[in-house]
């Protein structure tokens, strides 16, 4: 039976290391593309409304901050808060619908409804999007569950949908509103916009005006009211600042709007109508306006005692229109400064659209596994304790029973954070048990076992369902035998007469292939490291390199797999980052605070210093030999270090942009070459196989490199993606490389093997 030489073990280890590197590069460089992919919202497939409890009894009308409200005025932000819960696990594409329409019970009027459909996310406590919601113009709310919702046993949550109250009546009334035609809400007061004369101090309110203005520069109108008080107000200045970054002021609009929409009214004036202006427009013309985009400064004329100065201030929201009204939260802060008096601050918070939250509930299970023979009717007892610091009503201790091969599943879905402890009770006394191997829990992800593995503890989490296995074994254990196994003789034969053993012939240095693959730096470093420890046997070197290769693959897969998971799951919290380094630094800051960045720096230093040393020394040694030792190794090493230091400071984003095209061009060639070298014994003299595979791979790798660098016609890449397998995942060279190798083999059939050289 043929055996592989050490060079093939080395080549295999190098191939595995190269593949692991490529996987890591793809996760870091291209993983953000996956994190950015908008694939979290599936199309609605299965209506599960009947299996979802929409709790109309506990629904409510709420203000823009989510608090229950019973008094309303025209243009006020009002929302419908609806609790809901599922009774079973859900699948991606499952959806439910409910009616969030608010109607006047007496006349059927609908004071709150969106003028355009509003899309919104339903997020769990950790920011994961578990549902995609829509609040339609018909008042119906639909929630479609995503893939991320499938791990939980059930869900509870709320959806709040905010719109602008519309009340055009002149008198104050107290109608009864219906939510979805089911829940009655008795109001305490419904009237027109609060008159300025009701203000006892500096006040600010506002409303969505895009449906009236049809102008994104007046998407919101803010109203600033300054009471003159008992002694009047002179020299007043208002500084109004945008908060949140999702809106600002269009200065041209502000400069033209304020001088025509400011006025002075008596204390008995009602509403916001300018026809009540007591100055015939002179107050408005006297308002000085300084605008800086995110901040407006207003200098007001004198406000006599008993009167109220009113300034209407338009706000800009990009993209807003009558057909696409506002969504999101809009916060504003204004400060009134009057000489000789303490500053007064007034804020306004408005919310439009909808928002959903969800909390996962989980179940757990225990399966009884029996090793040996025992009565199938025997029942085994589980002692279970559950506790939750945030919800003490969950706390209890109880027992459950199950038979061999059965699975016990908790009856209720429990909230996240619930701690569960399970231990088996007394075993049935009718069986002789192997006590050393009974009552033992098998290891499971996220489960903490006691020292004897007889007690399992875990905390319910959103991303996993705990399924434990509990083992009992009878005596004798299955497969055991009391008959001793005959042992091979270890008697050492008597020594024979001493003979002189000729020295073994010198062995050629191992090579990856006769075509020059021995120049691969990683493989050479590993081989040399083994040799430096005194190992000379080629087979032993090969085994050591193989073990090193597998360890490298495993550890790199753990590292890069973790980084990929972090990048894919953090976008909802951190948003999109320019590169993976920024994302990693921000994630570490969130988890560990400022000290986390120091920890991350130390980890990166320790992880990268060996690679830096290996690469810089290998580069210096290569050029030292290339220049026939005319330039000293030390000088080349110094130059390599200084060059690397300079290049590293251009920024990770730029390094990735410059390196990716070269890596995309080189890696396919290296992979093909290494794989072929594994079969060099069978390829032998047929160099056309190497040539065919490498040349075809080179053509595709160069095309990919040009694509990565942003060169070449887009039509070419679209054609290749449509017709070449795996091209869309940057592995379009695989099938052509195989075809090139096959073609090279066919060519070799028409060639003759070279005559063997004489010794």
C-alpha positions in Angstrom: 0.0 0.0 0.0 1.4 3.3 -1.1 2.0 5.9 1.6 2.3 9.7 1.3 5.7 11.3 1.8 6.2 14.1 4.2 6.1 16.6 1.4 2.5 15.7 0.8 1.6 16.0 4.5 3.3 19.4 4.4 1.4 20.4 1.3 -1.9 19.3 2.8 -1.2 21.3 5.9 -0.3 24.4 3.8 -3.5 23.9 1.7 -5.6 23.8 4.8 -3.9 26.9 6.2 -4.4 28.8 2.9 -8.1 27.8 2.8 -8.6 29.0 6.4 -6.9 32.3 5.5 -9.1 32.8 2.5 -12.2 32.1 4.6 -11.1 34.6 7.2 -10.4 37.2 4.5 -13.7 36.7 3.0 -15.4 37.1 6.3 -13.6 40.3 7.2 -13.5 42.0 3.8 -16.8 40.7 2.3 -18.7 39.9 5.5 -20.0 43.4 5.8 -21.7 42.9 2.5 -23.6 40.1 4.1 -24.4 42.2 7.1 -25.7 44.9 4.9 -28.0 42.5 2.9 -31.6 43.3 3.3 -32.8 39.8 3.7 -34.4 40.1 7.2 -37.9 40.8 6.0 -39.5 37.8 4.3 -42.7 37.9 2.3 -45.8 36.9 4.2 -46.6 33.3 3.7 -48.7 31.8 6.4 -51.5 33.6 8.3 -51.3 32.7 12.0 -53.6 35.4 13.3 -55.8 32.8 14.9 -52.8 31.5 16.9 -51.8 35.0 18.1 -53.5 36.7 21.0 -54.1 40.3 20.2 -55.0 41.8 23.6 -57.6 44.5 22.8 -58.6 44.5 26.5 -55.2 46.0 27.4 -54.8 48.2 24.4 -54.6 51.9 25.0 -54.3 55.4 23.5 -50.8 56.8 24.3 -48.9 60.1 23.8 -45.7 60.4 21.8 -43.7 59.0 24.7 -45.9 56.0 25.1 -47.9 57.1 28.2 -51.6 56.7 28.5 -53.6 59.8 27.5 -57.2 60.8 27.7 -57.1 64.5 26.7 -56.6 65.4 23.1 -56.3 68.5 20.9 -56.1 69.0 17.1 -52.7 68.1 15.6 -51.6 66.2 18.7 -49.5 63.1 18.3 -51.5 60.1 19.5 -50.7 56.4 19.3 -52.4 53.0 19.6 -50.5 50.6 21.8 -51.5 47.0 21.3 -50.1 44.0 23.3 -49.8 40.6 21.5 -48.4 37.2 22.1 -47.9 33.9 20.3 -48.8 30.5 21.7 -46.3 28.4 19.8 -43.0 28.7 17.9 -43.1 30.7 14.6 -41.4 30.4 11.3 -40.1 33.0 8.9 -42.9 34.2 6.8 -45.6 33.6 9.4 -47.7 36.7 10.0 -50.6 38.1 11.9 -52.9 41.1 11.4 -55.1 43.2 13.6 -57.2 46.4 13.3 -55.6 49.5 14.9 -58.2 51.9 13.6 -59.5 54.5 16.0 -63.1 55.6 15.4 -65.6 57.9 17.2 -68.3 55.6 18.5 -71.0 58.2 17.9 -70.3 59.2 14.3 -67.7 56.8 12.9 -65.1 59.6 12.4 -61.5 58.4 12.3 -59.3 61.0 14.0 -56.0 59.0 13.8 -54.9 57.1 10.7 -51.8 57.2 8.4 -52.0 59.0 5.1 -49.4 56.5 3.8 -48.4 53.0 4.8 -45.8 53.0 7.6 -43.1 50.2 7.8 -41.5 49.5 11.1 -39.2 46.8 12.7 -40.2 44.6 15.6 -37.1 44.2 17.8 -36.2 42.0 20.7 -34.5 43.4 23.8 -31.0 42.8 22.2 -31.9 44.7 19.1 -32.5 41.7 16.9 -35.2 42.3 14.2 -37.7 39.4 14.8 -40.6 40.9 12.8 -41.3 43.4 10.0 -44.4 45.4 10.5 -46.7 47.6 8.3 -49.3 50.0 9.4 -51.5 50.5 6.4 -53.8 53.4 5.4 -56.8 51.1 6.2 -55.7 51.1 9.9 -54.6 47.5 9.8 -51.3 46.4 11.3 -49.5 43.4 9.9 -46.4 41.8 11.4 -44.3 39.2 9.5 -41.8 37.1 11.5 -38.2 36.8 10.4 -35.8 33.9 10.6 -34.4 35.3 13.9 -37.8 34.6 15.6 -37.6 30.8 15.0 -35.5 29.9 18.0 -38.0 31.0 20.6 -40.8 28.8 21.9 -43.1 31.9 21.9 -43.1 35.7 21.8 -44.9 38.5 23.6 -44.7 42.1 22.6 -46.4 45.4 21.8 -46.9 47.5 18.7 -47.5 51.2 19.0 -48.7 53.2 16.0 -48.6 57.0 16.1 -50.5 59.5 14.0 -51.7 63.0 14.2 -55.0 63.8 15.9 -57.5 65.6 13.6 -60.3 67.5 15.3 -61.8 70.5 13.5 -64.6 71.3 15.9 -64.9 74.6 17.8 -66.4 73.2 21.1 -64.9 70.9 23.7 -66.3 67.4 23.7 -65.7 64.0 25.4 -66.3 61.3 22.7 -65.9 57.6 23.2 -63.3 56.1 20.9 -63.1 52.5 19.7 -59.8 50.7 19.0 -60.3 48.2 16.2 -64.1 48.4 16.9 -63.6 46.5 20.2 -61.9 48.4 23.0 -63.8 51.5 24.2 -61.7 54.5 25.4 -63.7 57.3 27.2 -62.0 60.6 26.7 -61.8 63.4 29.2 -61.4 66.3 26.8 -61.1 66.8 23.0 -60.8 70.3 21.6 -59.0 72.5 19.2 -55.3 73.6 19.5 -54.6 75.1 22.9 -54.8 78.9 22.6 -51.7 81.0 23.3 -53.5 82.7 26.2 -53.4 79.5 28.2 -49.6 79.7 28.5 -48.3 80.8 31.9 -44.7 80.4 30.9 -42.5 80.0 27.8 -44.0 77.2 25.8 -43.3 75.3 22.6 -45.6 73.0 20.7 -45.7 71.8 17.1 -47.4 69.6 14.6 -46.8 67.8 11.3 -47.7 70.3 8.5 -46.4 68.5 5.4 -50.0 67.4 4.4 -50.9 71.1 4.2 -47.7 72.7 2.9 -46.6 69.9 0.5 -43.1 71.2 1.1 -40.3 69.3 2.9 -39.0 72.7 4.1 -42.2 73.0 6.2 -42.7 69.4 7.1 -43.1 70.4 10.8 -44.4 73.7 12.1 -43.2 74.7 15.6 -45.1 77.3 17.7 -43.2 79.4 20.2 -45.3 81.3 22.8 -43.8 84.0 25.1 -46.2 85.4 27.7 -45.8 89.1 28.5 -46.7 88.4 32.2 -47.6 91.3 34.6 -44.7 93.6 33.6 -44.1 92.8 30.0 -41.0 91.3 28.3 -38.2 93.4 26.6 -35.1 92.3 24.8 -36.1 88.6 24.6 -34.0 86.2 22.6 -35.0 82.6 21.6 -32.4 80.0 20.5 -34.1 77.0 18.9 -31.9 74.0 18.2 -32.6 70.8 16.2 -32.0 67.6 18.2 -31.3 64.2 16.8 -29.9 64.9 13.4 -33.0 63.8 11.4 -34.3 67.3 10.8 -33.0 70.9 10.5 -34.0 74.3 9.3 -33.9 75.6 5.7 -32.6 79.1 6.3 -34.2 80.7 3.2 -37.6 79.3 4.3 -37.2 80.4 7.9 -36.1 83.9 6.8 -39.2 84.4 4.7 -41.7 82.6 6.9 -41.1 84.0 10.3 -41.6 87.7 9.4 -45.0 86.8 8.0 -46.1 84.2 10.6 -45.4 85.9 13.9 -48.0 87.9 15.8 -49.0 89.4 19.1 -52.4 88.5 20.7 -54.5 89.3 23.7 -54.8 86.8 26.5 -58.4 86.0 25.5 -57.4 85.1 21.9 -58.1 81.5 20.8 -56.3 79.2 18.5 -53.3 80.1 16.4 -55.0 82.4 14.0 -53.0 85.4 12.9 -56.1 87.5 12.3 -56.1 88.0 16.1 -52.8 89.9 15.7 -53.1 93.2 17.6 -50.2 94.8 15.8 -51.4 94.5 12.2 -48.1 92.7 11.3 -45.7 95.1 12.9 -44.7 92.5 15.6 -43.7 90.0 12.9 -41.6 92.5 10.9 -39.7 93.3 14.1 -38.6 89.8 14.7 -34.9 89.4 14.0 -33.9 86.0 12.5 -30.4 84.4 12.4 -30.3 80.9 10.9 -27.4 78.4 10.9 -29.2 75.3 9.6 -29.4 73.3 12.9 -30.0 76.5 15.0 -32.2 79.5 14.7 -31.8 82.6 16.9 -34.9 84.9 17.2 -34.7 88.4 18.7 -38.3 89.5 19.7 -39.8 93.0 19.8 -41.2 94.1 23.2 -44.2 92.1 24.5 -46.5 94.2 26.6 -48.0 93.0 29.9 -51.0 90.7 29.4 -50.2 89.9 25.8 -48.5 86.9 24.2 -45.9 86.9 21.5 -46.2 84.0 19.0 -43.6 82.9 16.5 -44.3 80.1 13.9 -41.1 78.3 12.9 -40.9 75.9 9.9 -38.7 72.8 10.1 -37.2 70.8 7.2 -37.3 67.0 7.0 -35.5 65.6 3.9 -37.7 63.5 1.6 -41.0 64.3 3.4 -44.0 64.9 1.2 -47.8 64.7 1.3 -47.5 61.1 -0.1 -44.6 60.2 2.2 -45.4 61.8 5.5 -43.1 61.7 8.5 -41.8 58.6 10.3 -39.6 58.5 13.4 -39.1 60.8 16.3 -38.5 64.5 16.2 -37.1 66.3 19.2 -36.6 70.0 19.6 -35.3 72.3 22.3 -35.7 76.1 22.6 -34.2 78.5 25.2 -35.8 81.9 26.1 -33.4 84.5 27.4 -34.6 87.7 28.9 -32.2 90.3 30.5 -32.3 90.2 34.2 -34.3 86.9 34.3 -33.4 83.2 34.5 -33.4 81.4 31.2 -36.5 79.2 30.4 -36.3 76.0 28.3 -39.1 74.4 26.4 -38.9 71.1 24.5 -41.1 69.3 22.0 -41.0 65.6 21.3 -43.1 64.2 18.4 -43.3 60.7 17.1 -44.9 59.4 13.9 -45.1 56.0 12.3 -45.0 52.7 14.3 -42.7 50.7 16.5 -42.8 47.2 17.8 -41.0 45.3 20.6 -40.9 41.6 21.4 -39.7 39.4 24.2 -38.8 35.8 23.6 -40.0 33.0 25.9 -38.4 29.6 25.9 -39.1 26.1 26.8 -36.6 23.3 27.7 -36.6 19.6 27.4 -34.9 16.5 29.0 -34.6 13.2 27.2 -34.0 10.0 29.1 -31.4 7.7 27.7 -30.9 4.2 29.0 -27.8 2.1 28.5 -28.5 -1.5 29.3 -31.7 -3.4 29.9 -34.5 -2.3 32.2 -38.3 -2.5 32.4 -39.6 0.0 29.8 -42.4 0.9 32.2 -40.1 2.3 34.8 -40.5 6.0 35.5 -37.7 8.4 36.3 -38.1 11.6 38.4 -36.7 15.0 37.6 -36.3 17.7 40.3 -36.7 21.1 38.6 -36.2 24.5 40.0 -36.9 27.7 38.0 -36.2 31.3 39.1 -36.2 34.8 37.6 -34.9 37.8 39.4 -36.8 40.2 37.2 -40.1 38.2 37.5 -40.4 36.4 40.8 -43.8 35.0 39.8 -41.9 32.5 37.7 -40.1 31.0 40.7 -41.1 27.5 41.7 -39.7 24.0 42.3 -41.5 20.9 41.0 -41.0 17.4 39.8 -41.7 15.6 36.5 -41.5 12.0 35.4 -40.6 10.3 32.2 -39.7 6.9 30.8 -36.7 5.6 29.0 -36.7 7.1 25.5 -39.2 9.8 26.3 -38.7 13.5 26.3 -40.1 15.8 29.0 -40.8 19.4 27.7 -41.6 22.2 30.1 -45.3 23.0 29.9 -45.0 26.8 29.9 -42.8 29.1 27.9 -40.6 31.0 30.4 -39.2 34.5 30.1 -35.6 35.0 29.1 -33.2 35.2 32.0 -35.0 32.4 33.9 -32.5 30.1 35.6 -33.2 26.4 35.4 -31.7 23.7 37.6 -32.4 20.0 37.0 -31.3 17.0 38.9 -32.6 13.4 38.8 -34.4 12.0 41.8 -34.0 8.5 43.3 -33.7 5.7 40.7 -36.2 2.8 40.7 -35.1 0.2 43.1 -36.0 -2.9 41.0 -32.9 -2.6 38.8 -29.2 -3.0 39.6 -27.8 0.3 38.4 -24.3 1.3 37.5 -24.2 4.1 39.9 -21.0 5.6 38.4 -22.8 6.1 35.1 -26.3 6.8 36.1 -28.0 10.2 36.6 -25.4 11.8 34.3 -26.2 14.7 32.0 -24.5 14.8 28.7 -22.6 18.0 27.9 -24.7 20.6 26.0 -24.0 24.1 24.7 -24.7 26.8 27.3 -25.3 24.2 30.1 -23.2 24.2 33.3 -22.8 20.8 34.9 -21.8 20.0 38.4 -18.5 18.3 39.1 -20.2 14.9 39.0 -22.4 15.9 36.0 -25.5 15.0 38.0 -26.9 18.6 38.1 -27.5 20.8 35.1 -28.0 24.6 35.3 -28.7 27.0 32.4 -30.3 30.3 31.8 -32.9 30.7 29.1 -31.7 32.7 26.1 -33.2 33.9 22.9 -30.9 32.2 20.5 -31.1 28.6 21.7 -33.4 26.0 22.9 -32.0 23.8 25.7 -32.5 20.1 25.0 -30.7 17.9 27.6 -30.0 14.2 27.7 -30.0 12.3 31.0 -28.2 8.9 31.0 -28.8 5.9 33.2 -26.9 2.7 32.9 -27.5 -0.8 34.3 -24.9 -3.3 35.5 -23.1 -4.9 33.8 -22.8 -2.2 31.2 -23.6 -3.2 27.7 -20.6 -4.4 25.7 -18.5 -5.3 28.8 -17.0 -8.7 29.2 -15.5 -10.4 32.2 -13.2 -12.5 30.1 -9.8 -10.9 29.9 -8.6 -9.9 26.5 -5.5 -11.9 25.5 -2.5 -9.6 25.4 0.1 -9.7 22.8 3.5 -11.0 23.9 5.9 -8.4 24.8 8.9 -10.7 25.2 11.9 -9.2 23.5 13.8 -11.8 21.4 17.4 -12.4 22.4 19.8 -10.1 20.8 21.5 -11.5 17.7 25.1 -11.1 16.9 26.1 -7.5 16.3 26.3 -6.5 12.7 27.4 -3.3 11.1 24.5 -1.5 9.6 25.4 0.7 6.7 24.7 4.3 7.0 21.5 5.3 5.2 21.9 7.0 1.9 21.4 10.7 2.0 17.9 11.7 1.4 16.9 14.6 -0.8 15.4 17.5 0.9 11.6 17.3 0.8 9.9 19.5 -1.8 6.3 20.2 -2.4 6.7 19.6 -6.1 9.3 19.9 -8.7 7.7 23.0 -10.1 8.7 25.3 -7.3 6.0 25.1 -4.7 8.6 24.9 -2.0 8.8 28.6 -2.0 5.5 29.0 -0.2 6.4 30.9 2.9 4.0 29.4 5.4 4.9 25.8 4.7 8.6 26.6 4.8 8.3 28.3 8.2 6.5 25.3 9.7 9.0 22.8 8.3 12.0 24.8 9.5 10.5 25.3 12.9 10.1 21.5 13.3 13.7 20.9 12.0 15.1 23.4 14.4 13.9 21.2 17.3 16.1 18.4 16.1 13.5 16.4 14.1 15.1 15.0 10.9 12.8 12.1 9.9 10.7 13.2 7.0 7.6 11.3 8.1 7.8 12.7 11.6 8.1 16.2 10.1 5.1 15.5 7.9 3.0 14.4 10.9 4.0 17.4 12.9 3.1 19.8 10.1 -0.2 18.1 9.6 -1.1 18.4 13.2 -0.1 22.1 13.1 -2.2 22.6 10.0 -5.3 21.1 11.6 -4.8 23.1 14.8 -4.4 26.3 12.7 -7.6 25.6 10.7 -9.6 24.9 13.9 -8.4 28.0 15.7 -8.7 30.3 12.7 -12.2 29.0 12.0 -13.1 29.9 15.6 -11.7 33.4 15.4 -13.0 34.3 12.0 -16.3 32.5 12.6 -16.8 34.6 15.7 -15.9 37.8 13.8 -18.3 36.9 11.0 -21.1 36.3 13.6 -20.4 39.6 15.3 -20.4 41.5 11.9 -23.7 39.8 10.8 -25.6 40.4 14.1 -24.4 43.9 15.1 -25.7 45.9 12.2 -29.0 46.6 13.9 -27.2 48.1 16.9 -24.0 49.7 15.3 -25.2 50.3 11.8 -22.9 50.0 8.9 -19.1 50.6 9.4 -16.5 51.6 6.9 -14.5 48.5 7.7 -14.5 45.5 10.1 -11.9 47.1 12.4 -14.3 50.0 13.2 -17.1 47.6 13.8 -15.0 45.4 16.1 -13.7 48.3 18.1 -17.2 49.7 18.7 -18.6 46.3 19.6 -15.8 45.8 22.2 -16.5 49.3 23.6 -20.1 48.4 24.1 -19.4 45.1 25.8 -16.3 46.1 27.9 -16.3 49.8 28.0 -13.1 51.9 27.6 -10.9 49.1 29.0 -12.1 46.8 26.3 -10.2 48.8 23.7 -7.0 48.4 25.6 -7.8 44.6 25.8 -8.5 44.5 22.1 -5.2 46.3 21.3 -3.2 43.7 23.5 -5.0 40.8 21.8 -4.2 42.2 18.3 -0.6 42.8 19.2 -0.1 39.2 20.6 -2.0 37.7 17.6 -0.2 39.7 14.9 3.4 40.0 16.2 4.3 36.4 15.2 2.9 36.9 11.7 4.8 40.2 11.4 8.0 38.7 12.5 7.6 35.7 10.1 6.7 37.7 7.1 9.3 40.5 7.5 12.1 38.0 8.2 11.0 35.8 5.2 10.9 38.8 2.9 14.3 40.0 4.0 15.8 36.5 3.6 14.2 36.2 0.1 15.7 39.4 -1.2 19.0 38.7 0.6 19.3 35.5 -1.5 17.8 37.2 -4.6 20.6 39.9 -4.5 23.2 37.2 -4.0 23.9 38.4 -0.5 25.2 41.8 -1.8 22.8 43.5 0.6 22.9 42.4 4.2 20.0 40.5 5.7 19.9 43.0 8.6 19.5 46.0 6.3 16.8 44.3 4.3 15.0 43.4 7.6 15.2 47.0 8.7 13.8 48.2 5.4 11.0 45.6 5.5 10.1 46.7 9.0 10.1 50.4 8.2 8.1 49.9 5.0 5.5 47.8 6.9 5.2 50.4 9.6 4.6 53.1 7.0 2.1 51.1 5.0 0.1 50.2 8.1 -0.6 53.8 8.9 -2.6 54.6 5.7 -5.7 53.1 7.4 -7.4 49.7 7.4 -9.9 50.8 4.8 -7.2 51.8 2.3 -5.1 48.8 3.1 -8.1 46.5 2.3 -8.8 48.4 -0.9 -5.2 48.1 -2.1 -4.6 44.5 -0.9 -7.8 42.8 -2.1 -7.1 42.9 -5.8 -3.7 41.3 -5.3 -5.0 38.7 -2.9 -7.8 37.8 -5.2 -5.3 37.3 -8.0 -2.8 35.3 -6.1 -4.8 33.0 -3.8 -6.5 30.9 -6.6 -3.1 30.2 -8.1 -1.6 29.1 -4.8 -4.6 26.9 -4.0 -4.6 25.2 -7.4 -0.8 24.7 -7.2 -0.9 23.2 -3.7 -3.8 20.9 -4.5 -2.0 19.6 -7.6 1.2 19.1 -5.7 -0.6 16.6 -3.4 -1.0 14.4 -6.4 2.5 14.9 -7.8 3.3 11.2 -7.5 0.5 10.4 -9.9 1.0 13.5 -12.1 4.7 12.8 -12.5 6.3 14.1 -15.7 3.0 15.4 -17.1 3.7 19.1 -16.5 1.0 20.0 -19.0 -1.5 19.3 -16.2 0.1 21.9 -14.0 0.3 24.3 -16.9 -3.3 23.9 -18.1 -4.8 24.3 -14.6 -2.6 27.3 -13.6 -3.0 29.1 -16.9 -6.8 28.9 -16.9 -6.9 29.8 -13.2 -4.6 32.8 -13.9 -7.1 34.1 -16.5 -10.0 34.0 -14.1 -8.0 35.3 -11.1 -6.8 38.3 -13.1 -10.4 39.0 -14.1 -11.5 38.8 -10.5 -8.7 41.0 -9.5 -9.7 43.7 -12.0 -13.3 43.4 -10.8 -12.2 43.8 -7.2 -10.1 46.9 -8.2 -13.1 48.4 -10.0 -11.8 48.0 -13.6 -13.3 46.3 -16.6 -16.7 46.3 -18.2 -19.6 45.5 -16.0 -21.2 43.5 -18.8 -18.3 41.0 -18.6 -18.8 40.3 -14.9 -22.6 40.0 -15.3 -22.0 37.4 -18.1 -19.5 35.4 -16.0 -21.8 35.5 -13.0 -24.7 34.2 -15.1 -22.7 31.3 -16.8 -19.7 30.4 -14.6 -20.5 28.3 -11.5 -19.6 29.9 -8.1 -18.5 33.2 -9.8 -20.8 35.2 -7.7 -18.9 34.0 -4.5 -15.5 34.8 -6.0 -14.7 31.1 -6.8 -15.5 31.2 -10.5 -11.9 29.8 -11.1 -12.7 26.4 -9.6 -14.5 24.7 -12.5 -12.1 26.3 -15.1 -9.1 25.0 -13.1 -10.5 21.5 -13.2 -11.2 21.8 -16.9 -7.6 23.1 -17.5 -6.1 20.2 -15.5 -8.2 17.7 -17.6 -7.2 19.4 -20.8 -3.5 19.2 -19.7 -4.0 15.5 -19.0 -5.4 14.9 -22.5 -2.5 16.8 -24.0 -0.1 14.6 -22.0 -1.5 11.5 -23.6 0.1 12.5 -26.9 3.4 13.1 -25.2 6.2 10.7 -24.2 7.6 10.3 -20.8 11.2 11.5 -20.7 13.9 8.8 -20.5 15.1 8.2 -16.9 18.4 9.9 -16.1 21.4 7.7 -15.3 22.5 7.7 -11.8 
